[in-house]
Amino acid sequence: MRGPGGTPVVGGAWAGYPRRMRTPRGTPTAGPGGPQAPDTAALVPRWFLRTVAYAGGLLVLGAAVWAVVWMLLQVALVAFALLVALLLAALLAPLARVLRRWLPAWVAALLTVVALLAVVVGIGFLLVQRVMGQLGNLTGSLTTGIDQVRGWLIDGPLALQPRQINQVADRIVSGVESAAPDGFTAASMVISALSGVAIVLFVLYFLFKDGPRLWGWVVETVPAQHRDRVGEAGRRAWETMSQYTVGVVVIALTDAVLIGAGLFALGVPLALSLAALVFLGGFVPFLGAFLSGAVAALVTLVTNDLVAALIVVGIVLVVQNLEGNLLQPLVQGHQVRLHPVVILAAVSVGFLVYGIGGAVVAVPVVAVAYRVGSYLRNGDEPGGAAGGSGSDPGGAVTG
């Protein structure tokens, strides 16, 4: 037999046309540098490679989170002041936008900061005046209540000895005195607080004046192929922070009005001050509402009677259920809502790390991180707006 062109067939193959032999899968093949090593993908299971990749990613992420937390702890005052400035900017952004329609940017920013200072100082002055006016009555009521409790401990079912009660009282007084800061520590705390306030006001002014320009500068530092994604993530972060801040103020104000109305109806002394305490406690989810409500009930027990205190407890429980089931979904929306366990964990960690200030800013930080992480992981999300500008998150501070 002859092949194409008259080439004789030898051994079932055409001479000059060698047949290409297929090599079994996984068999080492010869290359320019000699035999090649076997394919590692064929020898190592895919689940093992995937596990190693995930473990490496988690290690890198954990190291990055640890580094960020460590740096924030080293500059705790500055970090907390920046967070507070962002929250206040999210709350007062509508006022700044309205003022900028008729005034230059720097004038609108300055007036917004001055309005904030006026409100805070005015409310603080009224509360201090109210407390000082009723302090004598409250002191007398507290003394009477303590005497009643002491008499019940001695003459009641416990039948304690007066010496034992005095020892416990001395220990409590000693603990309070030891917990109180000395002169140097108190002065340092005052200086730190004033420095933090100055940083907050300074940052607030420039956020109101140059908010879009600052955010545009941040986006420009990102590689061009990621700017749209970073811009959209920033817009969602700002939207979440604005929703949370406005929502928590509305909820705290509602709690203070409803509980304060109940305290006024019962004739509780310092009802206005207790309502203000409830308002401030509303900025710390769960723990703040619980503690402020407990203080209101205890003051009512001391100044009025047990029945009035139980009524105050009932009012607090009703208001808290109204807040959780109606106000939060209506005011804040589903994009800001977190699981109660997550909120409690965030508040606890924030309190342990930064104290009361950390407990206040913990939940909005977690809410923003969760929404931004969801967007970066999944792209668009249900209920979220797609696309967005890469230069101004959520209309920025001043729009």
C-alpha positions in Angstrom: 0.0 0.0 0.0 1.1 3.5 -0.7 0.1 6.7 1.0 -0.5 10.2 -0.4 2.1 11.1 -3.0 3.1 7.5 -3.4 4.8 7.2 0.0 4.9 3.6 1.0 3.1 2.6 4.2 5.4 1.1 6.8 3.9 -0.4 10.0 0.5 1.1 9.5 1.8 4.6 9.3 2.8 6.8 6.5 6.5 7.5 6.3 7.2 11.2 6.7 3.9 11.6 8.6 4.7 10.3 12.1 1.6 9.6 14.1 1.3 11.8 17.3 1.1 9.6 20.3 -1.3 10.6 23.2 0.4 10.6 26.6 -1.7 9.2 29.5 -2.9 12.0 31.8 -0.6 12.7 34.7 2.5 11.1 33.0 5.6 13.2 33.0 6.4 14.6 29.5 9.7 15.7 28.1 10.3 19.3 27.4 13.2 21.5 26.3 14.7 21.3 29.8 14.1 17.6 30.3 11.2 15.7 31.9 8.5 17.9 33.4 7.1 17.5 36.9 3.6 16.1 37.2 0.6 18.5 37.2 0.1 19.6 40.9 -3.6 20.3 40.2 -4.1 16.6 39.3 -2.3 15.4 42.5 -3.6 17.9 45.1 -7.4 17.8 45.8 -9.3 20.9 44.9 -10.9 21.1 48.3 -7.5 21.3 50.0 -6.3 24.2 47.7 -9.6 26.0 48.3 -9.2 25.6 52.1 -5.7 26.9 52.0 -6.8 29.9 49.9 -9.6 30.7 52.3 -7.4 30.3 55.4 -4.8 32.6 53.9 -7.4 35.2 53.1 -8.8 35.1 56.6 -5.4 35.5 58.1 -4.7 38.5 55.9 -8.1 40.0 56.8 -7.6 39.3 60.5 -4.1 40.9 60.4 -5.5 44.0 58.6 -8.4 44.4 61.1 -6.0 44.0 64.0 -3.7 46.6 62.6 -6.5 49.1 62.1 -7.8 48.5 65.6 -4.3 48.9 67.1 -3.8 52.2 65.3 -7.2 53.5 66.4 -6.4 52.6 70.0 -3.2 54.6 69.8 -5.1 57.6 68.6 -8.3 57.0 70.4 -9.2 60.6 70.9 -8.7 61.6 67.3 -10.6 58.5 66.0 -13.5 59.0 68.3 -13.7 62.7 67.4 -13.7 61.9 63.7 -16.5 59.4 64.1 -18.6 61.9 66.2 -18.0 64.6 63.6 -19.2 62.3 60.8 -22.3 61.4 62.8 -23.1 65.0 63.5 -22.5 65.9 59.8 -24.9 63.3 58.7 -27.5 64.7 61.1 -27.1 68.3 60.2 -26.5 67.9 56.5 -30.0 69.0 55.5 -29.6 72.3 57.4 -26.2 73.0 55.8 -27.7 72.3 52.3 -30.6 74.7 53.0 -28.2 77.5 54.1 -26.0 77.0 51.1 -28.8 77.9 48.8 -28.6 81.6 49.9 -25.2 81.9 51.6 -21.6 81.3 50.6 -20.2 77.9 51.6 -18.0 79.1 54.5 -20.9 81.2 56.0 -23.3 78.3 55.8 -20.8 75.9 57.4 -20.1 78.4 60.2 -23.7 79.1 60.9 -24.5 75.3 61.1 -21.7 74.8 63.6 -22.8 77.8 65.7 -26.4 76.5 65.6 -25.2 73.1 67.0 -23.3 74.8 69.7 -26.2 77.0 70.7 -28.6 74.1 71.0 -26.2 72.0 73.0 -25.2 74.8 75.4 -28.8 76.0 75.8 -30.1 72.6 76.7 -27.3 72.0 79.0 -27.8 75.3 80.8 -31.6 74.7 81.2 -30.9 71.2 82.6 -28.3 72.4 85.1 -30.6 75.2 86.3 -33.4 72.7 86.7 -31.3 70.2 88.6 -29.8 72.9 90.9 -33.3 74.1 91.7 -34.6 70.7 92.7 -31.4 69.3 94.2 -32.5 70.2 97.8 -35.8 68.3 97.4 -34.0 65.3 95.8 -31.4 65.2 98.6 -34.1 65.1 101.3 -36.0 62.4 99.4 -32.9 60.3 99.0 -32.1 60.6 102.7 -35.6 59.6 103.6 -35.5 56.7 101.3 -32.1 55.5 102.6 -33.4 55.7 106.2 -36.5 53.6 105.2 -34.3 51.0 103.5 -32.0 50.9 106.5 -34.9 50.5 108.9 -36.4 47.6 106.8 -33.0 45.8 106.8 -32.8 46.0 110.6 -36.5 45.5 111.6 -37.5 43.4 108.6 -37.2 39.7 107.7 -33.4 40.0 107.3 -32.9 41.3 110.9 -29.4 42.7 110.2 -27.2 44.3 112.8 -26.6 48.0 112.5 -22.9 47.4 112.7 -23.1 45.2 109.5 -25.0 47.9 107.6 -22.5 50.5 108.6 -19.7 48.3 107.4 -21.4 47.8 104.0 -22.0 51.6 103.8 -18.4 52.3 104.6 -17.2 49.9 101.9 -19.5 51.6 99.3 -18.3 55.0 100.2 -14.7 53.9 100.0 -15.3 52.3 96.6 -16.8 55.5 95.3 -14.0 57.6 96.6 -11.3 55.3 95.2 -13.1 55.3 91.8 -13.2 59.1 91.7 -10.2 60.6 89.8 -7.6 62.7 91.6 -6.9 66.3 90.7 -4.3 65.6 88.0 -6.4 62.8 86.3 -9.5 65.1 86.4 -7.6 67.9 84.8 -6.3 65.6 82.1 -9.8 64.3 81.4 -11.1 67.9 81.1 -8.2 68.8 78.7 -8.8 65.7 76.6 -12.6 66.4 76.4 -12.0 70.0 75.3 -9.5 68.8 72.7 -12.0 66.3 71.4 -14.7 69.0 71.2 -12.3 71.3 69.3 -11.4 68.5 66.8 -15.1 67.7 66.3 -16.0 71.4 65.6 -13.0 71.9 63.3 -13.7 68.7 61.2 -17.5 69.6 61.1 -16.8 73.0 59.7 -14.7 71.7 56.8 -17.1 68.8 56.2 -19.9 71.3 55.7 -17.7 73.6 53.6 -15.7 71.2 51.5 -17.5 67.8 51.9 -17.8 66.9 48.2 -14.3 68.1 47.4 -12.8 66.0 50.3 -14.7 62.9 49.1 -13.6 63.5 45.5 -10.0 63.7 46.7 -10.4 60.4 48.4 -11.8 58.7 45.3 -9.0 60.1 43.1 -6.4 58.3 45.3 -8.0 55.0 44.2 -6.9 53.3 40.9 -9.1 54.3 38.0 -10.6 50.9 37.5 -12.0 50.8 41.1 -13.2 54.4 41.5 -16.8 53.7 40.5 -17.0 50.9 43.0 -15.4 52.9 45.8 -17.6 55.8 45.0 -20.8 53.7 45.2 -19.5 52.1 48.5 -19.0 55.5 49.9 -22.5 56.6 48.9 -24.1 53.6 50.6 -22.0 54.2 53.7 -23.1 57.8 53.9 -26.7 56.8 53.3 -26.6 54.2 56.1 -25.0 56.7 58.5 -27.6 59.4 57.7 -30.5 56.9 58.2 -29.1 55.7 61.5 -28.3 59.1 62.9 -31.6 60.7 62.0 -33.5 57.6 63.1 -31.7 57.3 66.5 -32.4 61.0 67.3 -36.1 60.6 66.4 -36.4 57.5 68.5 -34.5 58.9 71.5 -36.6 62.1 71.3 -39.8 60.0 71.2 -38.7 57.9 74.2 -37.9 61.0 76.2 -41.2 62.7 75.4 -43.3 59.7 76.2 -41.5 58.6 79.4 -41.1 62.3 80.5 -44.9 62.8 80.1 -45.4 59.8 82.4 -43.0 61.1 85.0 -44.7 64.6 84.9 -48.1 62.9 85.3 -46.9 61.0 88.3 -45.4 64.2 89.8 -41.8 62.9 90.0 -39.2 65.5 90.9 -36.5 66.1 88.3 -38.9 64.7 85.6 -37.3 67.0 83.0 -33.8 65.9 83.9 -34.8 62.2 83.9 -36.4 62.7 80.4 -33.1 64.2 79.2 -31.3 61.2 80.7 -33.7 58.9 78.7 -32.9 61.0 75.6 -29.2 60.5 76.0 -29.6 56.9 76.8 -31.4 56.4 73.5 -28.1 56.8 71.7 -26.8 53.5 73.2 -29.1 50.8 72.0 -30.5 48.3 74.6 -28.1 49.2 77.4 -28.8 52.9 77.4 -32.6 52.6 77.4 -32.4 49.9 80.1 -30.1 52.0 82.4 -32.0 55.3 81.9 -35.3 53.6 82.6 -33.9 51.9 85.7 -32.7 55.3 87.0 -36.1 56.8 86.4 -37.8 54.0 88.2 -35.4 54.2 91.2 -35.8 58.0 91.6 -39.6 57.5 91.4 -39.3 54.8 94.1 -37.4 57.1 96.4 -39.4 60.3 95.8 -42.9 58.8 95.4 -43.7 55.2 96.3 -43.6 51.6 95.1 -46.8 51.9 93.0 -45.5 54.9 91.1 -42.2 53.2 90.5 -44.0 50.1 89.1 -46.0 52.4 86.8 -42.8 54.0 85.5 -41.4 50.5 84.8 -44.6 49.7 82.8 -44.3 52.9 80.9 -40.7 52.2 80.0 -41.5 48.7 78.8 -44.4 49.9 76.6 -42.3 52.6 75.1 -39.4 50.2 74.4 -41.8 47.7 72.7 -43.2 50.6 70.6 -39.7 51.6 69.6 -38.6 48.2 68.6 -41.7 47.1 66.7 -42.8 50.4 65.1 -40.4 53.2 65.2 -37.2 51.5 64.2 -38.6 49.8 61.1 -40.5 53.0 60.1 -37.8 55.6 60.7 -34.5 53.7 60.1 -35.6 51.1 57.6 -34.3 47.6 56.9 -30.9 48.7 55.6 -29.8 49.9 59.1 -31.4 47.2 61.2 -29.1 44.6 62.7 -29.7 41.5 64.7 -30.1 42.2 68.5 -27.2 39.9 69.3 -25.0 41.8 66.9 -26.1 45.2 68.4 -25.5 43.9 72.0 -22.0 42.6 71.0 -21.1 45.8 69.3 -22.2 48.0 72.2 -20.4 45.8 74.7 -17.1 45.8 72.7 -17.4 49.5 72.1 -17.9 50.1 75.8 -14.9 47.9 76.8 -12.6 49.6 74.2 -13.7 53.3 74.3 -16.1 53.5 77.3 -19.4 55.4 76.9 -18.3 57.0 73.6 -17.4 53.7 72.1 -20.8 52.3 73.0 -22.4 55.3 71.2 -20.5 54.9 67.9 -20.3 51.1 67.9 -23.6 50.4 66.2 -23.4 52.9 63.4 -19.9 51.7 62.6 -21.0 48.1 62.4 -24.1 49.0 60.3 -21.9 51.0 57.8 -19.4 48.2 57.7 -22.1 45.6 57.1 -23.7 47.4 54.3 -20.5 48.4 52.5 -19.2 44.8 52.9 -22.5 43.4 51.4 -22.1 45.7 48.4 -18.5 44.9 47.8 -19.2 41.2 48.1 -22.5 40.9 46.2 -22.5 44.1 44.0 -26.1 45.4 44.2 -28.3 44.5 47.1 -32.1 44.3 47.4 -33.5 47.7 48.1 -30.2 49.5 47.3 -29.8 51.8 44.4 -27.5 50.7 41.7 -24.8 52.8 40.2 -24.1 56.1 41.8 -21.7 58.9 41.6 -18.1 58.3 42.5 -17.5 61.8 43.9 -20.1 62.5 46.5 -21.4 59.9 48.9 -25.2 60.2 49.4 -25.2 63.8 48.2 -22.2 64.4 50.5 -22.4 66.8 53.4 -23.5 69.9 51.6 -24.7 68.6 48.3 
